[in-house]
Amino acid sequence: MKAKDLIATIPHLESYKLYGKVTKVIGLMIESRGPEASIGDVCYIHIGKNHDKKVYAEVVGFRDEYVILMPFTNVQDISLGSIVEATRKPLQVKVGTSLIGQVLDSLGNPIDGSILPKGLLNVPTDQNPPNPMNRPPIYEPIEVGVKAIDTLLTVGKGQRIGIFAGSGVGKSTLMGMIARNTNADINVIALIGERGREVREFIERDLGEEGLKKSIVIVATSDQPALMRLKGAYTATSIAEYFRDLGMNVMFLLDSTTRIAMAQREIGLAVGEPPTTKGYTPSVFAILPKLLERTGTNDKGSITAFYSVLVDGDDMNEPIADTVRGILDGHMILDRKLANKGHFPSIAVLNSISRVMNNIVNDHHKEIAYKAREIISTYLEAEDLINIGAYKKGSSRKIDTALQYYPKIVTFLKQDLYEKSNLEDALNMLKEILPKDDFE
């Protein structure tokens, strides 16, 4: 480094450190007198007899002259008078192409305890969404390898979609299929609030060796502190942004947005926010749009994002589901009744929508999708009459057509877990099973 460059760094060097002391620990909250810090800054809490160990914590608020901190790990070893050291920096993680194939925690460290590869760059986890004027319109479809989505709910490069379902209906399995089958350049997958048992199952069974080779997985299990679960989503998003800025087409999968909201609720209640809608604090509804808007397109690349939403009691209008649905560019609803019938993926096509589909597919594709949806709709409207034998064949030409072709469409929409499909073949297959006179 040249002398003038060294001289230029002098004003930015820290000539002293700022310290404080822990005065109170209640539940998730640590209160300390000092140090001087800002919201979002990371602090080290020194623990152990010789203060030779560090616990990471983040400044989440202030009360009078006290600093309120949230730890990234458990608080068992923190005692009254523990030294708090300010870093005067927000959380940063190391990112680079050599991370592909790795499974990381919320702080960006390998979850198996191995050492990070060299040559990585530091990036902050909390960044602003792209300027709306720098977002190119979405005009190009992206294949996800799921027939029901590619044909009837076509997704565009840079689109953000929600997958809404109750527990045990197949969200994680569907996301694993998308990760394996998509033609995106790289997958960034965030498993937030998952059971510890499910993490390895998802990686080995749903994602598989083939999927992991082009993926980076970020894991924050349900037993970890609220701040680690929340930061897992921020870390995953910042990694996806890094690859988007390299000009890549990124597939981003986050499971689940509801658990992020729950983590933020825990933090908000701990720092004294009032509970509002169903116990969720105002900060929950403030962070969701900021986090979800970070994905999508920018002037360099794109992040196509799927966010799963765990719907409480299958109520699609509960607060988090309603808020997320209003932010994203479309939603896919998984139906428990279809799952119980062995129909997988259990996507309720008529209740789902891709808001950019009409802008990214040609008229021929629109016509095929419209006809298939029309047949499904006609059959479901008459299903009760058909099942009780009250409908007589010949009473309605539309219902007769639906009776003939609905079972074929249902068979088409079903897809085996490891069955791969591409958009063009799937569209031709759907066209072949629809009435021929509609396309003459």
C-alpha positions as CSV (number, residue, x, y, z in Angstrom):
1,M,0.0,0.0,0.0
2,K,1.3,3.4,-0.9
3,A,2.1,6.0,1.7
4,K,-0.7,8.4,0.7
5,D,-3.2,5.5,1.0
6,L,-1.9,4.7,4.5
7,I,-2.3,8.4,5.5
8,A,-5.8,8.4,4.1
9,T,-6.9,5.6,6.4
10,I,-5.7,7.3,9.6
11,P,-8.9,9.3,10.2
12,H,-10.9,6.1,10.0
13,L,-8.8,4.1,12.5
14,E,-10.3,3.6,16.0
15,S,-7.9,5.0,18.6
16,Y,-10.0,3.9,21.5
17,K,-12.8,1.4,22.4
18,L,-16.2,2.1,24.0
19,Y,-17.3,-0.1,26.9
20,G,-20.3,-0.5,29.2
21,K,-21.5,-2.9,31.9
22,V,-24.5,-5.2,32.1
23,T,-27.0,-4.0,34.8
24,K,-30.0,-6.2,34.2
25,V,-31.0,-9.4,32.3
26,I,-34.7,-10.1,32.0
27,G,-35.8,-12.9,29.6
28,L,-34.5,-12.0,26.1
29,M,-33.4,-8.5,27.1
30,I,-30.0,-7.4,28.4
31,E,-29.8,-3.9,29.8
32,S,-26.4,-2.2,30.1
33,R,-25.1,1.2,31.2
34,G,-23.2,2.2,28.1
35,P,-21.5,1.9,25.7
36,E,-22.3,4.6,23.2
37,A,-23.9,2.8,20.3
38,S,-26.6,3.1,17.6
39,I,-29.6,0.9,16.8
40,G,-28.5,-2.2,14.9
41,D,-24.9,-2.0,16.1
42,V,-23.3,-5.3,17.2
43,C,-21.7,-5.4,20.6
44,Y,-19.5,-8.1,22.3
45,I,-20.5,-9.1,25.9
46,H,-17.3,-10.5,27.6
47,I,-18.0,-13.6,29.7
48,G,-16.0,-16.1,31.7
49,K,-13.7,-15.6,34.7
50,N,-11.1,-13.8,32.6
51,H,-13.6,-12.2,30.2
52,D,-11.9,-14.2,27.5
53,K,-15.1,-15.3,25.7
54,K,-17.5,-13.2,23.7
55,V,-21.2,-13.3,23.2
56,Y,-22.6,-11.4,20.2
57,A,-25.5,-9.0,20.9
58,E,-27.3,-6.3,18.9
59,V,-28.6,-2.9,20.1
60,V,-32.3,-3.0,19.7
61,G,-33.4,0.0,21.8
62,F,-32.7,2.5,24.6
63,R,-34.4,3.2,27.9
64,D,-33.4,6.4,29.7
65,E,-29.6,6.2,29.8
66,Y,-29.5,2.4,29.4
67,V,-28.8,0.4,26.2
68,I,-31.1,-2.5,25.5
69,L,-29.4,-5.5,23.8
70,M,-30.5,-8.8,22.4
71,P,-28.1,-11.7,22.3
72,F,-27.5,-13.9,19.3
73,T,-26.9,-16.9,21.6
74,N,-28.3,-18.0,25.0
75,V,-27.8,-15.7,28.0
76,Q,-26.8,-18.3,30.6
77,D,-23.1,-17.2,31.0
78,I,-23.9,-13.4,31.2
79,S,-23.7,-12.0,34.7
80,L,-24.2,-8.7,36.4
81,G,-21.3,-6.4,35.6
82,S,-20.2,-8.3,32.4
83,I,-18.3,-6.0,30.1
84,V,-20.1,-4.8,27.0
85,E,-17.8,-3.7,24.1
86,A,-19.1,-1.6,21.2
87,T,-18.0,-2.4,17.6
88,R,-19.9,0.6,16.2
89,K,-20.8,-1.5,13.2
90,P,-23.9,-3.5,12.1
91,L,-23.8,-7.2,11.5
92,Q,-21.8,-8.2,8.5
93,V,-21.3,-11.6,6.8
94,K,-18.7,-13.0,4.5
95,V,-19.9,-13.7,0.9
96,G,-18.4,-15.2,-2.2
97,T,-18.8,-17.9,-4.9
98,S,-16.8,-20.4,-2.8
99,L,-19.8,-20.5,-0.4
100,I,-21.9,-22.5,-3.0
101,G,-22.7,-25.9,-1.6
102,Q,-22.3,-24.7,2.1
103,V,-24.9,-24.8,4.9
104,L,-24.5,-21.7,7.1
105,D,-25.9,-20.3,10.3
106,S,-27.4,-16.8,10.7
107,L,-24.0,-15.2,11.2
108,G,-22.7,-16.7,8.0
109,N,-20.5,-19.4,9.6
110,P,-20.6,-23.1,8.4
111,I,-23.1,-25.0,10.6
112,D,-20.8,-28.1,10.7
113,G,-18.1,-26.1,12.5
114,S,-15.7,-26.0,9.5
115,I,-13.6,-22.9,8.5
116,L,-14.9,-20.5,5.9
117,P,-12.9,-20.4,2.6
118,K,-10.6,-17.5,2.0
119,G,-11.2,-14.6,-0.4
120,L,-14.7,-13.7,0.8
121,L,-16.1,-10.1,1.0
122,N,-17.9,-8.6,4.0
123,V,-21.4,-7.3,3.3
124,P,-23.9,-5.8,5.7
125,T,-27.0,-7.9,6.4
126,D,-29.4,-5.0,6.6
127,Q,-29.6,-3.1,3.3
128,N,-32.1,-0.9,1.6
129,P,-34.3,-2.3,-1.3
130,P,-33.3,-1.2,-4.8
131,N,-34.6,2.1,-6.1
132,P,-38.0,1.6,-7.8
133,M,-36.7,3.4,-10.9
134,N,-33.8,1.0,-11.2
135,R,-36.0,-2.1,-11.3
136,P,-36.4,-3.3,-14.9
137,P,-39.9,-4.6,-15.7
138,I,-40.4,-8.4,-15.7
139,Y,-40.9,-9.7,-19.2
140,E,-39.1,-13.1,-19.2
141,P,-40.4,-16.4,-17.6
142,I,-38.3,-18.6,-15.5
143,E,-38.7,-22.4,-15.3
144,V,-39.3,-23.9,-11.9
145,G,-39.7,-27.4,-13.1
146,V,-43.2,-27.9,-11.6
147,K,-45.9,-28.4,-14.3
148,A,-48.7,-26.7,-12.4
149,I,-46.7,-23.6,-11.9
150,D,-44.9,-23.4,-15.3
151,T,-48.2,-23.8,-17.2
152,L,-51.0,-22.2,-15.1
153,L,-49.1,-19.9,-12.8
154,T,-46.0,-18.9,-14.8
155,V,-43.4,-17.1,-12.8
156,G,-41.1,-14.3,-14.2
157,K,-37.4,-13.7,-13.5
158,G,-37.4,-11.3,-10.5
159,Q,-41.0,-12.1,-9.4
160,R,-41.8,-12.6,-5.7
161,I,-44.3,-15.3,-4.9
162,G,-45.9,-16.4,-1.6
163,I,-46.6,-20.1,-0.9
164,F,-49.5,-20.1,1.6
165,A,-50.5,-23.3,3.5
166,G,-51.1,-24.8,6.9
167,S,-48.7,-27.2,8.6
168,G,-47.9,-30.5,6.9
169,V,-49.4,-29.6,3.5
170,G,-46.1,-29.8,1.5
171,K,-44.5,-26.3,1.5
172,S,-41.0,-27.5,2.2
173,T,-41.3,-30.4,-0.3
174,L,-42.5,-28.0,-3.0
175,M,-39.6,-25.6,-2.3
176,G,-37.2,-28.5,-2.6
177,M,-38.6,-29.5,-6.0
178,I,-38.2,-25.9,-7.2
179,A,-34.6,-25.7,-6.0
180,R,-33.7,-29.0,-7.8
181,N,-35.5,-28.3,-11.0
182,T,-35.2,-24.6,-11.7
183,N,-32.9,-23.2,-14.4
184,A,-31.7,-20.3,-12.2
185,D,-28.0,-19.8,-11.9
186,I,-27.9,-20.3,-8.1
187,N,-30.3,-21.1,-5.2
188,V,-30.2,-19.3,-1.9
189,I,-32.4,-21.1,0.7
190,A,-33.3,-19.9,4.1
191,L,-34.8,-22.3,6.7
192,I,-36.0,-20.1,9.5
193,G,-37.6,-21.5,12.7
194,E,-37.5,-25.1,11.4
195,R,-37.4,-28.1,13.7
196,G,-33.8,-29.4,14.1
197,R,-34.9,-32.8,12.7
198,E,-36.2,-31.3,9.5
199,V,-33.0,-29.4,8.5
200,R,-31.0,-32.5,7.5
201,E,-34.1,-34.1,6.1
202,F,-34.7,-31.1,3.8
203,I,-31.1,-31.0,2.7
204,E,-30.7,-34.7,2.0
205,R,-34.2,-35.7,0.9
206,D,-36.0,-32.6,-0.6
207,L,-32.9,-30.7,-1.9
208,G,-30.7,-33.7,-2.6
209,E,-27.0,-33.8,-3.6
210,E,-27.8,-32.3,-7.1
211,G,-29.7,-29.4,-5.6
212,L,-27.1,-28.6,-2.9
213,K,-24.3,-28.3,-5.6
214,K,-25.8,-25.0,-6.8
215,S,-27.3,-23.8,-3.5
216,I,-26.3,-21.9,-0.3
217,V,-28.5,-22.9,2.6
218,I,-28.9,-20.6,5.7
219,V,-30.4,-22.3,8.8
220,A,-31.8,-20.9,12.0
221,T,-33.7,-23.6,14.0
222,S,-36.6,-23.0,16.3
223,D,-34.6,-23.5,19.5
224,Q,-32.3,-20.5,18.7
225,P,-32.9,-17.0,20.1
226,A,-35.4,-14.7,18.3
227,L,-32.6,-12.5,17.0
228,M,-30.8,-15.4,15.3
229,R,-34.0,-16.4,13.6
230,L,-34.6,-12.9,12.4
231,K,-31.0,-12.4,11.3
232,G,-31.1,-15.7,9.3
233,A,-33.6,-14.0,6.9
234,Y,-31.5,-10.9,6.6
235,T,-28.3,-12.9,6.1
236,A,-29.9,-15.0,3.4
237,T,-31.3,-12.0,1.6
238,S,-27.9,-10.2,1.6
239,I,-26.2,-13.3,0.1
240,A,-28.8,-13.4,-2.6
241,E,-28.3,-9.6,-3.3
242,Y,-24.5,-10.2,-3.6
243,F,-25.0,-12.8,-6.4
244,R,-27.7,-10.6,-8.1
245,D,-25.2,-7.7,-8.2
246,L,-22.8,-10.1,-10.1
247,G,-25.4,-10.3,-12.8
248,M,-26.8,-13.7,-11.9
249,N,-30.4,-14.9,-11.9
250,V,-30.9,-16.0,-8.3
251,M,-33.6,-18.3,-7.0
252,F,-34.4,-17.3,-3.4
253,L,-36.5,-19.7,-1.2
254,L,-37.4,-18.7,2.4
255,D,-39.3,-21.0,4.7
256,S,-41.1,-19.4,6.6
257,T,-42.0,-15.8,6.7
258,T,-44.5,-16.4,9.6
259,R,-41.6,-17.5,11.8
260,I,-39.7,-14.3,11.0
261,A,-42.8,-12.3,12.1
262,M,-42.9,-14.3,15.3
263,A,-39.2,-13.7,16.0
264,Q,-39.7,-9.9,15.5
265,R,-42.8,-10.1,17.8
266,E,-40.7,-11.6,20.5
267,I,-38.1,-8.8,20.1
268,G,-40.7,-6.1,20.0
269,L,-42.5,-7.3,23.1
270,A,-39.2,-7.6,25.0
271,V,-38.3,-4.0,24.3
272,G,-41.7,-2.7,25.3
273,E,-43.7,-2.4,22.1
274,P,-47.5,-2.7,22.5
275,P,-49.1,-5.8,21.1
276,T,-51.6,-4.9,18.3
277,T,-53.2,-7.3,15.8
278,K,-53.3,-10.8,17.3
279,G,-50.4,-9.9,19.5
280,Y,-48.1,-8.8,16.7
281,T,-46.2,-5.6,17.4
282,P,-46.1,-2.6,15.0
283,S,-42.5,-3.3,14.1
284,V,-43.5,-6.7,12.5
285,F,-45.6,-4.9,9.9
286,A,-42.7,-2.4,9.4
287,I,-40.0,-4.9,8.7
288,L,-41.9,-7.2,6.4
289,P,-42.2,-4.9,3.4
290,K,-38.6,-3.7,3.9
291,L,-37.3,-7.3,3.9
292,L,-39.5,-8.6,1.1
293,E,-38.9,-5.6,-1.2
294,R,-35.1,-6.3,-1.2
295,T,-35.6,-9.2,-3.6
296,G,-36.7,-8.8,-7.2
297,T,-34.9,-7.2,-10.1
298,N,-32.3,-4.5,-10.2
299,D,-30.2,-3.0,-13.1
300,K,-27.6,-5.9,-12.7
301,G,-29.5,-9.2,-12.2
302,S,-32.6,-10.7,-10.6
303,I,-33.8,-12.5,-7.5
304,T,-36.8,-14.7,-8.1
305,A,-38.2,-15.3,-4.6
306,F,-40.6,-17.8,-3.1
307,Y,-41.7,-17.0,0.5
308,S,-43.6,-19.7,2.4
309,V,-46.3,-18.5,4.8
310,L,-47.5,-20.8,7.6
311,V,-51.2,-20.1,7.8
312,D,-52.6,-20.4,11.3
313,G,-55.6,-22.8,11.2
314,D,-55.7,-22.6,7.4
315,D,-57.1,-19.0,7.7
316,M,-55.8,-17.2,4.6
317,N,-56.9,-13.8,6.1
318,E,-54.8,-13.9,9.3
319,P,-52.6,-10.8,9.8
320,I,-49.3,-12.1,8.5
321,A,-50.8,-13.9,5.5
322,D,-52.8,-10.9,4.6
323,T,-49.9,-8.5,4.9
324,V,-47.5,-10.7,2.9
325,R,-50.1,-11.3,0.1
326,G,-50.4,-7.6,-0.3
327,I,-46.7,-7.1,-0.7
328,L,-45.8,-9.9,-3.1
329,D,-46.4,-10.3,-6.9
330,G,-48.6,-13.3,-6.6
331,H,-49.5,-16.2,-4.3
332,M,-49.9,-20.0,-4.4
333,I,-52.3,-21.6,-2.0
334,L,-51.8,-25.2,-1.0
335,D,-55.0,-27.0,-0.2
336,R,-55.2,-29.5,2.6
337,K,-58.1,-31.3,0.9
338,L,-55.9,-31.9,-2.2
339,A,-53.0,-33.1,0.0
340,N,-55.3,-35.5,1.8
341,K,-56.3,-37.0,-1.6
342,G,-52.7,-37.6,-2.5
343,H,-52.6,-34.8,-5.0
344,F,-49.1,-33.4,-5.0
345,P,-48.2,-30.6,-5.3
346,S,-51.4,-29.6,-3.7
347,I,-51.7,-26.2,-5.4
348,A,-55.3,-24.9,-5.5
349,V,-54.9,-23.4,-9.0
350,L,-58.2,-21.4,-9.0
351,N,-57.3,-19.7,-5.7
352,S,-53.7,-18.9,-6.8
353,I,-52.4,-16.1,-9.1
354,S,-49.2,-15.0,-10.7
355,R,-49.6,-11.2,-11.2
356,V,-47.0,-11.0,-14.0
357,M,-48.1,-14.0,-16.0
358,N,-50.0,-12.0,-18.6
359,N,-46.9,-9.9,-19.3
360,I,-44.4,-12.8,-19.8
361,V,-46.3,-15.4,-21.8
362,N,-47.6,-15.4,-25.4
363,D,-51.2,-15.5,-26.5
364,H,-51.0,-19.2,-27.2
365,H,-49.9,-20.0,-23.7
366,K,-52.6,-17.7,-22.2
367,E,-55.3,-19.5,-24.3
368,I,-54.2,-23.0,-23.0
369,A,-54.0,-21.8,-19.4
370,Y,-57.4,-20.1,-19.6
371,K,-59.1,-23.2,-21.1
372,A,-57.6,-25.5,-18.4
373,R,-58.7,-23.1,-15.6
374,E,-62.2,-22.9,-17.1
375,I,-62.6,-26.7,-17.2
376,I,-61.4,-26.9,-13.6
377,S,-63.8,-24.2,-12.5
378,T,-66.8,-25.7,-14.3
379,Y,-66.2,-29.1,-12.8
380,L,-65.8,-27.8,-9.2
381,E,-68.9,-25.7,-9.4
382,A,-70.9,-28.8,-10.5
383,E,-69.0,-31.3,-8.3
384,D,-71.7,-31.7,-5.6
385,L,-74.4,-32.3,-8.2
386,I,-72.2,-34.9,-10.0
387,N,-71.3,-36.7,-6.8
388,I,-74.9,-37.2,-5.6
389,G,-76.0,-38.2,-9.1
390,A,-78.3,-35.2,-9.6
391,Y,-76.6,-34.2,-12.9
392,K,-77.8,-35.8,-16.1
393,K,-75.4,-36.0,-19.0
394,G,-76.4,-33.8,-21.8
395,S,-78.0,-31.1,-19.6
396,S,-75.0,-28.7,-20.1
397,R,-72.4,-28.9,-22.8
398,K,-69.8,-27.1,-20.5
399,I,-70.3,-29.6,-17.7
400,D,-70.1,-32.5,-20.1
401,T,-66.8,-31.2,-21.4
402,A,-65.5,-30.7,-17.8
403,L,-66.6,-34.3,-16.9
404,Q,-64.5,-35.6,-19.8
405,Y,-61.4,-33.5,-19.4
406,Y,-61.1,-32.7,-15.7
407,P,-59.7,-36.1,-14.7
408,K,-57.0,-35.7,-17.4
409,I,-56.0,-32.2,-16.2
410,V,-55.8,-33.5,-12.6
411,T,-53.5,-36.3,-13.7
412,F,-51.4,-33.8,-15.5
413,L,-51.1,-31.4,-12.5
414,K,-49.9,-34.2,-10.2
415,Q,-46.1,-34.6,-10.2
416,D,-43.8,-37.0,-8.5
417,L,-41.3,-35.6,-6.1
418,Y,-38.3,-36.3,-8.3
419,E,-40.0,-35.8,-11.7
420,K,-38.5,-33.0,-13.7
421,S,-40.3,-31.0,-16.3
422,N,-39.6,-28.0,-18.5
423,L,-42.0,-25.3,-19.5
424,E,-42.3,-26.0,-23.2
425,D,-42.9,-29.8,-22.8
426,A,-45.4,-29.2,-20.0
427,L,-47.3,-26.7,-22.1
428,N,-47.5,-29.1,-25.1
429,M,-48.6,-31.9,-22.8
430,L,-51.4,-29.8,-21.4
431,K,-52.5,-28.7,-24.9
432,E,-52.7,-32.4,-26.0
433,I,-55.2,-33.3,-23.2
434,L,-57.5,-30.3,-23.8
435,P,-60.4,-30.3,-26.4
436,K,-58.8,-30.1,-29.8
437,D,-61.6,-27.8,-31.3
438,D,-60.6,-25.0,-28.9
439,F,-57.3,-24.5,-30.8
440,E,-58.4,-24.8,-34.4
